[in-house]
Amino acid sequence: MTVKSSHKQKEWAVYQGDEFQFIGTTKECAERLGVTTSTIRFYSTDSYKKRIKEDGNGLILVDLGYEED
């Protein structure tokens, strides 16, 4: 008998300023934006949010939780 392991991936909603762009996993977002997965995780930090607050036009990532493969 084969047991399939479930792998959960975090999903994000990506916005440019107030405009919705797309939804994807950390890896999908990184590929689509041409950055590393570490950068995607950084975009979700309070530190990054404070940096973009001044111009209001940065990328905003909203954590949608985990979805199973």
C-alpha positions in Angstrom: 0.0 0.0 0.0 1.3 3.5 -0.9 0.7 6.3 1.5 0.6 9.7 -0.1 2.1 12.4 2.2 0.3 15.7 2.2 2.4 18.8 1.7 1.0 22.1 2.7 2.0 25.2 0.8 1.3 28.8 1.9 -0.8 30.8 -0.6 -0.6 34.6 -1.0 -2.8 37.2 -2.7 -0.5 39.8 -4.4 -1.4 43.4 -4.7 0.4 46.3 -6.3 -0.7 49.2 -4.2 -4.5 48.7 -4.0 -4.7 46.7 -7.2 -5.1 42.9 -7.1 -2.5 41.1 -9.2 -2.8 37.3 -8.6 -2.9 34.5 -6.1 -0.2 31.8 -5.8 2.0 29.8 -3.6 5.3 31.2 -2.3 7.2 29.5 -5.1 4.7 30.6 -7.8 4.8 34.2 -6.6 8.6 34.2 -6.6 8.7 32.8 -10.2 6.1 35.2 -11.4 7.8 38.2 -9.8 11.3 37.1 -10.7 12.5 37.1 -7.1 13.5 34.4 -4.6 11.1 32.7 -2.1 13.0 34.5 0.7 12.1 37.8 -0.9 8.4 36.8 -1.0 8.5 35.9 2.7 10.2 39.3 3.3 7.4 41.1 1.5 5.0 39.8 4.1 7.0 41.2 7.1 6.1 44.3 9.2 9.5 45.7 8.3 8.8 45.7 4.6 5.3 47.1 5.1 6.8 50.1 7.0 9.2 50.7 4.1 6.4 50.8 1.5 4.0 52.8 3.6 5.6 56.0 2.6 4.9 55.7 -1.2 1.9 53.4 -0.9 2.7 51.7 -4.2 4.8 48.7 -3.2 3.9 45.0 -3.4 1.6 43.8 -0.7 1.2 40.1 0.1 -1.8 38.9 2.0 -1.4 35.5 3.7 -4.3 33.2 2.6 -3.1 30.3 4.8 -2.1 26.9 3.7 -3.5 24.7 0.9 -2.7 21.0 0.6 -1.1 19.7 -2.6 
